Amino acid sequence: MMSPVESVTPEGARVPRPEWTFLTNHAHVLHCIHRDPTVRTRDIAIAVGITERRTQAIMKDLEVAGYLTRSRHGRRNTYLINTDAMFRHPLEAHRAVGDLLNLLDTATPVPPLTIHNSHTT
């Protein structure tokens, strides 16, 4: 059984998970769907570090609240995010979820740290 402070990578490796993050699991699930509207529930669960059952419950929450619409195409589901839907908390209620998703997807990745040796021989 996996420790509550571990996640499983897509390759199956167990890695430590931080005790808390700035974004909720709902935001993480929505971000996964934003990156790939045909993503499988299993893949979302692995990426977020939660169970498939919890992922399904979160997706249902998002559907009921009007943030997400699901449609069936053959054997796969395709998801459509209502990027114009506003955040629910009063502190962020003036912003649309699309603003956060765009921020997350357009952020420039930090390049790997380059170590320079100050001693030359």
N, C-alpha and C positions, 0 to 999 in steps of 0.2 A: 504494500500500500504506500502511496506517495505521501510524503510529509506535507502539512499545510503550508510550509514555507518553500516548497519546491514547485517548479513548473517543468513541463516536458517539452523539449524542442521538437520540431517536425521530424527530426532525425531520431527521436526517441531518447535523447540524452536528458538526464535530470539536472536542472540548474537551480541555484538558489533564487528565490523570489523575494523582492523587498517586502517589508512589512506593510507599507502603504505606498500609494501613488497619487498623483494629482488628479488623474482622471478616474472615473468610476468604471466598473465593468460594462455598464450600459454604453458609455462613450467608446470603450475599447471595441465592443462588438460592432457598434455603428461604424467605427473607423475601418474595421476589417471589411465590412460590406461595402463601404465607400471605395476601398481599393480594388475590390473584385465583387461585382454584383451577383456573380454566380458561385461564390464561395460556398463550400460545404459546411454544415454545422460542426462537423468533426474538426475541420481545419480552424474554424473560429475558436473552438474550445481549446485547442492546443495552443494557438497564438496568445489567447488571453490568459490561459492557465486556470481554466475552470472546467467543470464537467459539461458534457453534451446536454444533459438535462437542464442545467443552469443556463446554458447558452440558449436553449429553446425557450425557457421562461423569459429571459431578457428580450429575445426577439418578439415574443408575444406581447410583452409590455410595450415595446416600441411600436408594434402594429396598432395596438389598442389606443395608444396616445397619438397616433397619426404621424409618426416619424418615419414609418416604414410600410411599404406595400409589397406583398409577395405574390408572384404569379408563377404558375407551373408551365414549363416548356419541356415536353417529353418527360424524361426521368429526373430532370433538374429543376430547382427553383431559381428564379431570378428575382432580385430584390431591387426596389426603387426607393430611394431615400427622398423624403420631402425636405429638401435643403432650406426651404423657406420657413419651416416650422421653428417657432421661437423656443428658447430655453425656458424651463419651467420655474427655476428659482428666481425670486425677485431681483437679486443682484445681477443676473445675466439676462433677464426677461426682455431686454431691449435688443438682443442679438439673436440671429438665426443660427441653427446648428451647422448650416453650410459654411458659416464663417470659421468655425472651429475645424471642420473637416478640411477646408482649403488651407488653413494655416498648417495643419499637420502634414498635408501632402506636399506643400510647397517649401517647407523648411529645408534649408540646405544642409545636407549631412556634414558632420564635422569630419575633416580629413584625419587619417591616422596620425598620431603623434610622431614627429620625426625627431630623433635624438641626434644632436650634433656633438661631436667630440671636440672639445676646446683645446685638447692637447695634440699637437702634431709632432711626429717623430721623423 
